[in-house]
């Protein structure tokens, strides 16, 4: 949340979307709290579908960073500006 610079409200919305669409699964698990006690924590795990989504997003990111994508954007922008 902090690294992405998003609010708790945005995080809840995104988590709900990912859970409802099967990209994440949620479970409860006991973890040591460092004081000799165990604490029940919520754990999110990426599903197989979530991994496929991540790979697809990485491909989109790669495509958008290439010169081809930059040139296509410039051409589209120039074409619409001249109409």
PDB file with one MODEL, atoms N, CA, C and O in Angstrom:
MODEL        1
ATOM      1  N   UNK A   1       0.829  -1.175   0.000  1.00  0.00           N
ATOM      2  CA  UNK A   1       0.000   0.000   0.000  1.00  0.00           C
ATOM      3  C   UNK A   1       0.882   1.249   0.000  1.00  0.00           C
ATOM      4  O   UNK A   1       0.676   2.157  -0.806  1.00  0.00           O
ATOM      5  N   UNK A   2       1.842   1.293   0.884  1.00  0.00           N
ATOM      6  CA  UNK A   2       2.726   2.446   0.980  1.00  0.00           C
ATOM      7  C   UNK A   2       3.602   2.570  -0.263  1.00  0.00           C
ATOM      8  O   UNK A   2       3.767   3.665  -0.800  1.00  0.00           O
ATOM      9  N   UNK A   3       4.164   1.452  -0.720  1.00  0.00           N
ATOM     10  CA  UNK A   3       5.023   1.485  -1.902  1.00  0.00           C
ATOM     11  C   UNK A   3       4.257   1.910  -3.151  1.00  0.00           C
ATOM     12  O   UNK A   3       4.819   2.548  -4.041  1.00  0.00           O
ATOM     13  N   UNK A   4       2.985   1.560  -3.216  1.00  0.00           N
ATOM     14  CA  UNK A   4       2.159   1.928  -4.368  1.00  0.00           C
ATOM     15  C   UNK A   4       1.553   3.315  -4.230  1.00  0.00           C
ATOM     16  O   UNK A   4       0.962   3.844  -5.171  1.00  0.00           O
ATOM     17  N   UNK A   5       1.706   3.898  -3.044  1.00  0.00           N
ATOM     18  CA  UNK A   5       1.153   5.223  -2.753  1.00  0.00           C
ATOM     19  C   UNK A   5      -0.348   5.286  -2.979  1.00  0.00           C
ATOM     20  O   UNK A   5      -0.857   6.201  -3.625  1.00  0.00           O
ATOM     21  N   UNK A   6      -1.056   4.281  -2.426  1.00  0.00           N
ATOM     22  CA  UNK A   6      -2.508   4.278  -2.502  1.00  0.00           C
ATOM     23  C   UNK A   6      -3.082   4.247  -1.094  1.00  0.00           C
ATOM     24  O   UNK A   6      -2.427   3.802  -0.151  1.00  0.00           O
ATOM     25  N   UNK A   7      -4.293   4.718  -0.967  1.00  0.00           N
ATOM     26  CA  UNK A   7      -4.945   4.797   0.338  1.00  0.00           C
ATOM     27  C   UNK A   7      -5.500   3.435   0.750  1.00  0.00           C
ATOM     28  O   UNK A   7      -5.524   2.493  -0.043  1.00  0.00           O
ATOM     29  N   UNK A   8      -5.946   3.348   2.010  1.00  0.00           N
ATOM     30  CA  UNK A   8      -6.557   2.121   2.504  1.00  0.00           C
ATOM     31  C   UNK A   8      -7.857   1.864   1.758  1.00  0.00           C
ATOM     32  O   UNK A   8      -8.179   0.715   1.456  1.00  0.00           O
ATOM     33  N   UNK A   9      -8.599   2.907   1.458  1.00  0.00           N
ATOM     34  CA  UNK A   9      -9.849   2.771   0.713  1.00  0.00           C
ATOM     35  C   UNK A   9      -9.590   2.180  -0.677  1.00  0.00           C
ATOM     36  O   UNK A   9     -10.306   1.278  -1.113  1.00  0.00           O
ATOM     37  N   UNK A  10      -8.580   2.681  -1.361  1.00  0.00           N
ATOM     38  CA  UNK A  10      -8.223   2.149  -2.678  1.00  0.00           C
ATOM     39  C   UNK A  10      -7.745   0.703  -2.572  1.00  0.00           C
ATOM     40  O   UNK A  10      -8.068  -0.129  -3.419  1.00  0.00           O
ATOM     41  N   UNK A  11      -6.978   0.414  -1.531  1.00  0.00           N
ATOM     42  CA  UNK A  11      -6.473  -0.946  -1.319  1.00  0.00           C
ATOM     43  C   UNK A  11      -7.627  -1.921  -1.139  1.00  0.00           C
ATOM     44  O   UNK A  11      -7.621  -3.005  -1.723  1.00  0.00           O
ATOM     45  N   UNK A  12      -8.625  -1.544  -0.330  1.00  0.00           N
ATOM     46  CA  UNK A  12      -9.785  -2.422  -0.114  1.00  0.00           C
ATOM     47  C   UNK A  12     -10.529  -2.690  -1.419  1.00  0.00           C
ATOM     48  O   UNK A  12     -10.961  -3.815  -1.671  1.00  0.00           O
ATOM     49  N   UNK A  13     -10.678  -1.663  -2.242  1.00  0.00           N
ATOM     50  CA  UNK A  13     -11.368  -1.824  -3.522  1.00  0.00           C
ATOM     51  C   UNK A  13     -10.597  -2.766  -4.437  1.00  0.00           C
ATOM     52  O   UNK A  13     -11.183  -3.647  -5.066  1.00  0.00           O
ATOM     53  N   UNK A  14      -9.297  -2.582  -4.509  1.00  0.00           N
ATOM     54  CA  UNK A  14      -8.455  -3.422  -5.368  1.00  0.00           C
ATOM     55  C   UNK A  14      -8.448  -4.866  -4.868  1.00  0.00           C
ATOM     56  O   UNK A  14      -8.574  -5.795  -5.665  1.00  0.00           O
ATOM     57  N   UNK A  15      -8.302  -5.062  -3.563  1.00  0.00           N
ATOM     58  CA  UNK A  15      -8.313  -6.423  -3.003  1.00  0.00           C
ATOM     59  C   UNK A  15      -9.644  -7.109  -3.279  1.00  0.00           C
ATOM     60  O   UNK A  15      -9.671  -8.286  -3.638  1.00  0.00           O
ATOM     61  N   UNK A  16     -10.746  -6.388  -3.115  1.00  0.00           N
ATOM     62  CA  UNK A  16     -12.075  -6.968  -3.376  1.00  0.00           C
ATOM     63  C   UNK A  16     -12.177  -7.412  -4.836  1.00  0.00           C
ATOM     64  O   UNK A  16     -12.674  -8.500  -5.125  1.00  0.00           O
ATOM     65  N   UNK A  17     -11.705  -6.566  -5.753  1.00  0.00           N
ATOM     66  CA  UNK A  17     -11.729  -6.913  -7.177  1.00  0.00           C
ATOM     67  C   UNK A  17     -10.910  -8.179  -7.440  1.00  0.00           C
ATOM     68  O   UNK A  17     -11.379  -9.099  -8.109  1.00  0.00           O
ATOM     69  N   UNK A  18      -9.687  -8.219  -6.911  1.00  0.00           N
ATOM     70  CA  UNK A  18      -8.802  -9.367  -7.142  1.00  0.00           C
ATOM     71  C   UNK A  18      -9.359 -10.646  -6.525  1.00  0.00           C
ATOM     72  O   UNK A  18      -9.259 -11.716  -7.125  1.00  0.00           O
ATOM     73  N   UNK A  19      -9.940 -10.547  -5.341  1.00  0.00           N
ATOM     74  CA  UNK A  19     -10.541 -11.714  -4.688  1.00  0.00           C
ATOM     75  C   UNK A  19     -11.785 -12.191  -5.438  1.00  0.00           C
ATOM     76  O   UNK A  19     -11.940 -13.386  -5.687  1.00  0.00           O
ATOM     77  N   UNK A  20     -12.666 -11.261  -5.796  1.00  0.00           N
ATOM     78  CA  UNK A  20     -13.923 -11.618  -6.466  1.00  0.00           C
ATOM     79  C   UNK A  20     -13.712 -12.210  -7.853  1.00  0.00           C
ATOM     80  O   UNK A  20     -14.555 -12.959  -8.346  1.00  0.00           O
ATOM     81  N   UNK A  21     -12.596 -11.876  -8.481  1.00  0.00           N
ATOM     82  CA  UNK A  21     -12.319 -12.392  -9.821  1.00  0.00           C
ATOM     83  C   UNK A  21     -11.348 -13.560  -9.824  1.00  0.00           C
ATOM     84  O   UNK A  21     -10.912 -14.006 -10.885  1.00  0.00           O
ATOM     85  N   UNK A  22     -11.007 -14.058  -8.639  1.00  0.00           N
ATOM     86  CA  UNK A  22     -10.190 -15.264  -8.541  1.00  0.00           C
ATOM     87  C   UNK A  22      -8.702 -15.071  -8.752  1.00  0.00           C
ATOM     88  O   UNK A  22      -7.982 -16.044  -8.978  1.00  0.00           O
ATOM     89  N   UNK A  23      -8.220 -13.830  -8.684  1.00  0.00           N
ATOM     90  CA  UNK A  23      -6.796 -13.591  -8.862  1.00  0.00           C
ATOM     91  C   UNK A  23      -6.021 -13.733  -7.557  1.00  0.00           C
ATOM     92  O   UNK A  23      -4.814 -13.972  -7.571  1.00  0.00           O
ATOM     93  N   UNK A  24      -6.711 -13.587  -6.435  1.00  0.00           N
ATOM     94  CA  UNK A  24      -6.127 -13.779  -5.106  1.00  0.00           C
ATOM     95  C   UNK A  24      -7.028 -14.686  -4.294  1.00  0.00           C
ATOM     96  O   UNK A  24      -8.231 -14.774  -4.540  1.00  0.00           O
ATOM     97  N   UNK A  25      -6.424 -15.364  -3.313  1.00  0.00           N
ATOM     98  CA  UNK A  25      -7.205 -16.095  -2.323  1.00  0.00           C
ATOM     99  C   UNK A  25      -6.774 -15.630  -0.938  1.00  0.00           C
ATOM    100  O   UNK A  25      -5.616 -15.275  -0.720  1.00  0.00           O
ATOM    101  N   UNK A  26      -7.714 -15.637  -0.019  1.00  0.00           N
ATOM    102  CA  UNK A  26      -7.454 -15.129   1.323  1.00  0.00           C
ATOM    103  C   UNK A  26      -7.623 -16.261   2.324  1.00  0.00           C
ATOM    104  O   UNK A  26      -8.533 -17.081   2.209  1.00  0.00           O
ATOM    105  N   UNK A  27      -6.732 -16.293   3.307  1.00  0.00           N
ATOM    106  CA  UNK A  27      -6.854 -17.269   4.386  1.00  0.00           C
ATOM    107  C   UNK A  27      -6.386 -16.631   5.688  1.00  0.00           C
ATOM    108  O   UNK A  27      -5.760 -15.571   5.683  1.00  0.00           O
ATOM    109  N   UNK A  28      -6.691 -17.275   6.779  1.00  0.00           N
ATOM    110  CA  UNK A  28      -6.220 -16.833   8.093  1.00  0.00           C
ATOM    111  C   UNK A  28      -5.140 -17.795   8.542  1.00  0.00           C
ATOM    112  O   UNK A  28      -5.244 -19.003   8.329  1.00  0.00           O
ATOM    113  N   UNK A  29      -4.107 -17.261   9.162  1.00  0.00           N
ATOM    114  CA  UNK A  29      -2.980 -18.080   9.580  1.00  0.00           C
ATOM    115  C   UNK A  29      -2.376 -17.497  10.847  1.00  0.00           C
ATOM    116  O   UNK A  29      -2.344 -16.279  11.023  1.00  0.00           O
ATOM    117  N   UNK A  30      -1.897 -18.370  11.730  1.00  0.00           N
ATOM    118  CA  UNK A  30      -1.247 -17.912  12.961  1.00  0.00           C
ATOM    119  C   UNK A  30       0.230 -17.651  12.686  1.00  0.00           C
ATOM    120  O   UNK A  30       0.915 -18.452  12.051  1.00  0.00           O
ATOM    121  N   UNK A  31       0.699 -16.509  13.179  1.00  0.00           N
ATOM    122  CA  UNK A  31       2.099 -16.124  13.023  1.00  0.00           C
ATOM    123  C   UNK A  31       2.617 -15.594  14.351  1.00  0.00           C
ATOM    124  O   UNK A  31       1.876 -14.940  15.085  1.00  0.00           O
ATOM    125  N   UNK A  32       3.896 -15.869  14.678  1.00  0.00           N
ATOM    126  CA  UNK A  32       4.457 -15.314  15.912  1.00  0.00           C
ATOM    127  C   UNK A  32       4.533 -13.787  15.822  1.00  0.00           C
ATOM    128  O   UNK A  32       4.853 -13.237  14.768  1.00  0.00           O
ATOM    129  N   UNK A  33       4.236 -13.107  16.934  1.00  0.00           N
ATOM    130  CA  UNK A  33       4.252 -11.639  16.930  1.00  0.00           C
ATOM    131  C   UNK A  33       5.552 -11.063  17.471  1.00  0.00           C
ATOM    132  O   UNK A  33       5.680  -9.844  17.582  1.00  0.00           O
ATOM    133  N   UNK A  34       6.518 -11.907  17.809  1.00  0.00           N
ATOM    134  CA  UNK A  34       7.794 -11.425  18.303  1.00  0.00           C
ATOM    135  C   UNK A  34       7.837 -11.296  19.819  1.00  0.00           C
ATOM    136  O   UNK A  34       8.905 -11.070  20.387  1.00  0.00           O
ATOM    137  N   UNK A  35       6.700 -11.436  20.478  1.00  0.00           N
ATOM    138  CA  UNK A  35       6.625 -11.348  21.940  1.00  0.00           C
ATOM    139  C   UNK A  35       6.281 -12.690  22.573  1.00  0.00           C
ATOM    140  O   UNK A  35       5.821 -12.747  23.713  1.00  0.00           O
ATOM    141  N   UNK A  36       6.505 -13.757  21.835  1.00  0.00           N
ATOM    142  CA  UNK A  36       6.213 -15.087  22.360  1.00  0.00           C
ATOM    143  C   UNK A  36       4.753 -15.488  22.210  1.00  0.00           C
ATOM    144  O   UNK A  36       4.347 -16.522  22.741  1.00  0.00           O
ATOM    145  N   UNK A  37       3.977 -14.719  21.519  1.00  0.00           N
ATOM    146  CA  UNK A  37       2.570 -15.020  21.291  1.00  0.00           C
ATOM    147  C   UNK A  37       2.324 -15.253  19.808  1.00  0.00           C
ATOM    148  O   UNK A  37       3.114 -14.845  18.956  1.00  0.00           O
ATOM    149  N   UNK A  38       1.222 -15.910  19.524  1.00  0.00           N
ATOM    150  CA  UNK A  38       0.831 -16.066  18.136  1.00  0.00           C
ATOM    151  C   UNK A  38      -0.327 -15.135  17.836  1.00  0.00           C
ATOM    152  O   UNK A  38      -1.186 -14.896  18.685  1.00  0.00           O
ATOM    153  N   UNK A  39      -0.340 -14.627  16.654  1.00  0.00           N
ATOM    154  CA  UNK A  39      -1.373 -13.686  16.248  1.00  0.00           C
ATOM    155  C   UNK A  39      -2.028 -14.206  14.969  1.00  0.00           C
ATOM    156  O   UNK A  39      -1.339 -14.653  14.053  1.00  0.00           O
ATOM    157  N   UNK A  40      -3.339 -14.148  14.909  1.00  0.00           N
ATOM    158  CA  UNK A  40      -4.062 -14.564  13.720  1.00  0.00           C
ATOM    159  C   UNK A  40      -3.991 -13.436  12.682  1.00  0.00           C
ATOM    160  O   UNK A  40      -4.406 -12.307  12.941  1.00  0.00           O
ATOM    161  N   UNK A  41      -3.458 -13.770  11.508  1.00  0.00           N
ATOM    162  CA  UNK A  41      -3.278 -12.759  10.473  1.00  0.00           C
ATOM    163  C   UNK A  41      -3.971 -13.200   9.189  1.00  0.00           C
ATOM    164  O   UNK A  41      -4.135 -14.391   8.927  1.00  0.00           O
ATOM    165  N   UNK A  42      -4.369 -12.220   8.406  1.00  0.00           N
ATOM    166  CA  UNK A  42      -4.927 -12.490   7.089  1.00  0.00           C
ATOM    167  C   UNK A  42      -3.777 -12.597   6.101  1.00  0.00           C
ATOM    168  O   UNK A  42      -2.883 -11.752   6.073  1.00  0.00           O
ATOM    169  N   UNK A  43      -3.815 -13.658   5.285  1.00  0.00           N
ATOM    170  CA  UNK A  43      -2.764 -13.906   4.304  1.00  0.00           C
ATOM    171  C   UNK A  43      -3.415 -13.951   2.917  1.00  0.00           C
ATOM    172  O   UNK A  43      -4.418 -14.634   2.712  1.00  0.00           O
ATOM    173  N   UNK A  44      -2.833 -13.221   1.980  1.00  0.00           N
ATOM    174  CA  UNK A  44      -3.306 -13.236   0.603  1.00  0.00           C
ATOM    175  C   UNK A  44      -2.293 -13.989  -0.250  1.00  0.00           C
ATOM    176  O   UNK A  44      -1.088 -13.760  -0.149  1.00  0.00           O
ATOM    177  N   UNK A  45      -2.796 -14.889  -1.090  1.00  0.00           N
ATOM    178  CA  UNK A  45      -1.923 -15.653  -1.991  1.00  0.00           C
ATOM    179  C   UNK A  45      -2.411 -15.482  -3.419  1.00  0.00           C
ATOM    180  O   UNK A  45      -3.612 -15.445  -3.683  1.00  0.00           O
ATOM    181  N   UNK A  46      -1.466 -15.381  -4.322  1.00  0.00           N
ATOM    182  CA  UNK A  46      -1.800 -15.273  -5.742  1.00  0.00           C
ATOM    183  C   UNK A  46      -2.222 -16.635  -6.261  1.00  0.00           C
ATOM    184  O   UNK A  46      -1.545 -17.635  -6.023  1.00  0.00           O
ATOM    185  N   UNK A  47      -3.350 -16.674  -6.977  1.00  0.00           N
ATOM    186  CA  UNK A  47      -3.819 -17.918  -7.588  1.00  0.00           C
ATOM    187  C   UNK A  47      -3.134 -18.110  -8.939  1.00  0.00           C
ATOM    188  O   UNK A  47      -2.393 -17.242  -9.399  1.00  0.00           O
ATOM    189  N   UNK A  48      -3.387 -19.245  -9.561  1.00  0.00           N
ATOM    190  CA  UNK A  48      -2.847 -19.505 -10.901  1.00  0.00           C
ATOM    191  C   UNK A  48      -3.333 -18.423 -11.876  1.00  0.00           C
ATOM    192  O   UNK A  48      -2.563 -17.927 -12.698  1.00  0.00           O
ATOM    193  N   UNK A  49      -4.618 -18.064 -11.773  1.00  0.00           N
ATOM    194  CA  UNK A  49      -5.173 -17.011 -12.628  1.00  0.00           C
ATOM    195  C   UNK A  49      -4.487 -15.673 -12.346  1.00  0.00           C
ATOM    196  O   UNK A  49      -4.277 -14.874 -13.258  1.00  0.00           O
ATOM    197  N   UNK A  50      -4.142 -15.434 -11.087  1.00  0.00           N
ATOM    198  CA  UNK A  50      -3.438 -14.220 -10.720  1.00  0.00           C
ATOM    199  C   UNK A  50      -2.053 -14.145 -11.330  1.00  0.00           C
ATOM    200  O   UNK A  50      -1.602 -13.073 -11.735  1.00  0.00           O
ATOM    201  N   UNK A  51      -1.382 -15.275 -11.397  1.00  0.00           N
ATOM    202  CA  UNK A  51      -0.050 -15.325 -12.023  1.00  0.00           C
ATOM    203  C   UNK A  51      -0.174 -15.027 -13.518  1.00  0.00           C
ATOM    204  O   UNK A  51       0.649 -14.306 -14.081  1.00  0.00           O
ATOM    205  N   UNK A  52      -1.207 -15.588 -14.158  1.00  0.00           N
ATOM    206  CA  UNK A  52      -1.436 -15.312 -15.577  1.00  0.00           C
ATOM    207  C   UNK A  52      -1.692 -13.819 -15.778  1.00  0.00           C
ATOM    208  O   UNK A  52      -1.179 -13.226 -16.727  1.00  0.00           O
ATOM    209  N   UNK A  53      -2.480 -13.211 -14.897  1.00  0.00           N
ATOM    210  CA  UNK A  53      -2.735 -11.773 -14.975  1.00  0.00           C
ATOM    211  C   UNK A  53      -1.442 -10.975 -14.826  1.00  0.00           C
ATOM    212  O   UNK A  53      -1.204 -10.037 -15.587  1.00  0.00           O
ATOM    213  N   UNK A  54      -0.612 -11.333 -13.861  1.00  0.00           N
ATOM    214  CA  UNK A  54       0.660 -10.629 -13.667  1.00  0.00           C
ATOM    215  C   UNK A  54       1.545 -10.719 -14.903  1.00  0.00           C
ATOM    216  O   UNK A  54       2.153  -9.728 -15.307  1.00  0.00           O
ATOM    217  N   UNK A  55       1.619 -11.899 -15.501  1.00  0.00           N
ATOM    218  CA  UNK A  55       2.428 -12.065 -16.718  1.00  0.00           C
ATOM    219  C   UNK A  55       1.878 -11.219 -17.861  1.00  0.00           C
ATOM    220  O   UNK A  55       2.644 -10.615 -18.612  1.00  0.00           O
ATOM    221  N   UNK A  56       0.554 -11.173 -17.994  1.00  0.00           N
ATOM    222  CA  UNK A  56      -0.064 -10.355 -19.045  1.00  0.00           C
ATOM    223  C   UNK A  56       0.236  -8.874 -18.823  1.00  0.00           C
ATOM    224  O   UNK A  56       0.525  -8.147 -19.773  1.00  0.00           O
ATOM    225  N   UNK A  57       0.168  -8.433 -17.577  1.00  0.00           N
ATOM    226  CA  UNK A  57       0.464  -7.035 -17.269  1.00  0.00           C
ATOM    227  C   UNK A  57       1.932  -6.701 -17.526  1.00  0.00           C
ATOM    228  O   UNK A  57       2.249  -5.598 -17.970  1.00  0.00           O
ATOM    229  N   UNK A  58       2.820  -7.640 -17.252  1.00  0.00           N
ATOM    230  CA  UNK A  58       4.238  -7.430 -17.563  1.00  0.00           C
ATOM    231  C   UNK A  58       4.435  -7.291 -19.068  1.00  0.00           C
ATOM    232  O   UNK A  58       5.243  -6.475 -19.512  1.00  0.00           O
ATOM    233  N   UNK A  59       3.704  -8.080 -19.857  1.00  0.00           N
ATOM    234  CA  UNK A  59       3.806  -7.973 -21.318  1.00  0.00           C
ATOM    235  C   UNK A  59       3.305  -6.614 -21.793  1.00  0.00           C
ATOM    236  O   UNK A  59       3.923  -5.996 -22.659  1.00  0.00           O
ATOM    237  N   UNK A  60       2.195  -6.146 -21.236  1.00  0.00           N
ATOM    238  CA  UNK A  60       1.666  -4.833 -21.602  1.00  0.00           C
ATOM    239  C   UNK A  60       2.680  -3.748 -21.250  1.00  0.00           C
ATOM    240  O   UNK A  60       2.931  -2.842 -22.045  1.00  0.00           O
ATOM    241  N   UNK A  61       3.252  -3.845 -20.069  1.00  0.00           N
ATOM    242  CA  UNK A  61       4.254  -2.861 -19.652  1.00  0.00           C
ATOM    243  C   UNK A  61       5.435  -2.856 -20.620  1.00  0.00           C
ATOM    244  O   UNK A  61       5.916  -1.790 -21.004  1.00  0.00           O
ATOM    245  N   UNK A  62       5.901  -4.032 -21.014  1.00  0.00           N
ATOM    246  CA  UNK A  62       7.018  -4.133 -21.949  1.00  0.00           C
ATOM    247  C   UNK A  62       6.663  -3.485 -23.285  1.00  0.00           C
ATOM    248  O   UNK A  62       7.455  -2.724 -23.842  1.00  0.00           O
ATOM    249  N   UNK A  63       5.473  -3.789 -23.794  1.00  0.00           N
ATOM    250  CA  UNK A  63       5.035  -3.233 -25.080  1.00  0.00           C
ATOM    251  C   UNK A  63       4.965  -1.714 -25.009  1.00  0.00           C
ATOM    252  O   UNK A  63       5.397  -1.028 -25.936  1.00  0.00           O
ATOM    253  N   UNK A  64       4.427  -1.187 -23.921  1.00  0.00           N
ATOM    254  CA  UNK A  64       4.277   0.255 -23.789  1.00  0.00           C
ATOM    255  C   UNK A  64       5.612   0.977 -23.658  1.00  0.00           C
ATOM    256  O   UNK A  64       5.701   2.170 -23.946  1.00  0.00           O
ATOM    257  N   UNK A  65       6.636   0.274 -23.233  1.00  0.00           N
ATOM    258  CA  UNK A  65       7.956   0.891 -23.068  1.00  0.00           C
ATOM    259  C   UNK A  65       8.789   0.839 -24.342  1.00  0.00           C
ATOM    260  O   UNK A  65       9.849   1.464 -24.399  1.00  0.00           O
ATOM    261  N   UNK A  66       8.350   0.124 -25.352  1.00  0.00           N
ATOM    262  CA  UNK A  66       9.143   0.001 -26.575  1.00  0.00           C
ATOM    263  C   UNK A  66       8.987   1.233 -27.440  1.00  0.00           C
ATOM    264  O   UNK A  66       8.031   1.993 -27.287  1.00  0.00           O
ATOM    265  N   UNK A  67       9.915   1.427 -28.335  1.00  0.00           N
ATOM    266  CA  UNK A  67       9.859   2.558 -29.262  1.00  0.00           C
ATOM    267  C   UNK A  67       8.646   2.445 -30.180  1.00  0.00           C
ATOM    268  O   UNK A  67       8.068   3.458 -30.571  1.00  0.00           O
ATOM    269  N   UNK A  68       8.258   1.216 -30.524  1.00  0.00           N
ATOM    270  CA  UNK A  68       7.091   1.025 -31.393  1.00  0.00           C
ATOM    271  C   UNK A  68       5.853   1.660 -30.766  1.00  0.00           C
ATOM    272  O   UNK A  68       5.108   2.371 -31.439  1.00  0.00           O
ATOM    273  N   UNK A  69       5.640   1.409 -29.507  1.00  0.00           N
ATOM    274  CA  UNK A  69       4.470   1.964 -28.829  1.00  0.00           C
ATOM    275  C   UNK A  69       4.552   3.480 -28.768  1.00  0.00           C
ATOM    276  O   UNK A  69       3.546   4.167 -28.946  1.00  0.00           O
ATOM    277  N   UNK A  70       5.737   4.003 -28.518  1.00  0.00           N
ATOM    278  CA  UNK A  70       5.902   5.457 -28.463  1.00  0.00           C
ATOM    279  C   UNK A  70       5.631   6.081 -29.825  1.00  0.00           C
ATOM    280  O   UNK A  70       4.968   7.115 -29.915  1.00  0.00           O
ATOM    281  N   UNK A  71       6.148   5.450 -30.901  1.00  0.00           N
ATOM    282  CA  UNK A  71       5.915   5.957 -32.247  1.00  0.00           C
ATOM    283  C   UNK A  71       4.445   5.864 -32.625  1.00  0.00           C
ATOM    284  O   UNK A  71       3.902   6.790 -33.228  1.00  0.00           O
ATOM    285  N   UNK A  72       3.797   4.762 -32.278  1.00  0.00           N
ATOM    286  CA  UNK A  72       2.369   4.600 -32.579  1.00  0.00           C
ATOM    287  C   UNK A  72       1.548   5.656 -31.862  1.00  0.00           C
ATOM    288  O   UNK A  72       0.599   6.193 -32.434  1.00  0.00           O
ATOM    289  N   UNK A  73       1.894   5.960 -30.631  1.00  0.00           N
ATOM    290  CA  UNK A  73       1.184   6.995 -29.885  1.00  0.00           C
ATOM    291  C   UNK A  73       1.374   8.357 -30.546  1.00  0.00           C
ATOM    292  O   UNK A  73       0.416   9.115 -30.699  1.00  0.00           O
ATOM    293  N   UNK A  74       2.604   8.667 -30.937  1.00  0.00           N
ATOM    294  CA  UNK A  74       2.878   9.954 -31.584  1.00  0.00           C
ATOM    295  C   UNK A  74       2.108  10.082 -32.895  1.00  0.00           C
ATOM    296  O   UNK A  74       1.530  11.132 -33.178  1.00  0.00           O
ATOM    297  N   UNK A  75       2.100   9.015 -33.695  1.00  0.00           N
ATOM    298  CA  UNK A  75       1.383   9.041 -34.963  1.00  0.00           C
ATOM    299  C   UNK A  75      -0.120   9.235 -34.746  1.00  0.00           C
ATOM    300  O   UNK A  75      -0.753  10.010 -35.463  1.00  0.00           O
ATOM    301  N   UNK A  76      -0.679   8.552 -33.786  1.00  0.00           N
ATOM    302  CA  UNK A  76      -2.106   8.676 -33.493  1.00  0.00           C
ATOM    303  C   UNK A  76      -2.419  10.091 -33.025  1.00  0.00           C
ATOM    304  O   UNK A  76      -3.434  10.671 -33.409  1.00  0.00           O
ATOM    305  N   UNK A  77      -1.544  10.640 -32.195  1.00  0.00           N
ATOM    306  CA  UNK A  77      -1.756  11.996 -31.671  1.00  0.00           C
ATOM    307  C   UNK A  77      -1.701  13.024 -32.803  1.00  0.00           C
ATOM    308  O   UNK A  77      -2.525  13.938 -32.856  1.00  0.00           O
ATOM    309  N   UNK A  78      -0.737  12.874 -33.698  1.00  0.00           N
ATOM    310  CA  UNK A  78      -0.605  13.797 -34.832  1.00  0.00           C
ATOM    311  C   UNK A  78      -1.810  13.646 -35.764  1.00  0.00           C
ATOM    312  O   UNK A  78      -2.348  14.647 -36.238  1.00  0.00           O
ATOM    313  N   UNK A  79      -2.235  12.421 -36.030  1.00  0.00           N
ATOM    314  CA  UNK A  79      -3.354  12.178 -36.933  1.00  0.00           C
ATOM    315  C   UNK A  79      -4.647  12.811 -36.395  1.00  0.00           C
ATOM    316  O   UNK A  79      -5.395  13.428 -37.153  1.00  0.00           O
ATOM    317  N   UNK A  80      -4.908  12.660 -35.107  1.00  0.00           N
ATOM    318  CA  UNK A  80      -6.139  13.210 -34.547  1.00  0.00           C
ATOM    319  C   UNK A  80      -6.056  14.718 -34.429  1.00  0.00           C
ATOM    320  O   UNK A  80      -7.087  15.389 -34.471  1.00  0.00           O
ATOM    321  N   UNK A  81      -4.879  15.265 -34.287  1.00  0.00           N
ATOM    322  CA  UNK A  81      -4.717  16.720 -34.173  1.00  0.00           C
ATOM    323  C   UNK A  81      -4.951  17.406 -35.513  1.00  0.00           C
ATOM    324  O   UNK A  81      -5.364  18.565 -35.547  1.00  0.00           O
ATOM    325  N   UNK A  82      -4.695  16.713 -36.613  1.00  0.00           N
ATOM    326  CA  UNK A  82      -4.840  17.329 -37.923  1.00  0.00           C
ATOM    327  C   UNK A  82      -6.251  17.181 -38.475  1.00  0.00           C
ATOM    328  O   UNK A  82      -6.573  17.798 -39.490  1.00  0.00           O
ATOM    329  N   UNK A  83      -7.099  16.386 -37.841  1.00  0.00           N
ATOM    330  CA  UNK A  83      -8.465  16.188 -38.348  1.00  0.00           C
ATOM    331  C   UNK A  83      -9.360  17.332 -38.060  1.00  0.00           C
ATOM    332  O   UNK A  83     -10.535  17.304 -38.426  1.00  0.00           O
TER     333      UNK A  83
ENDMDL
END
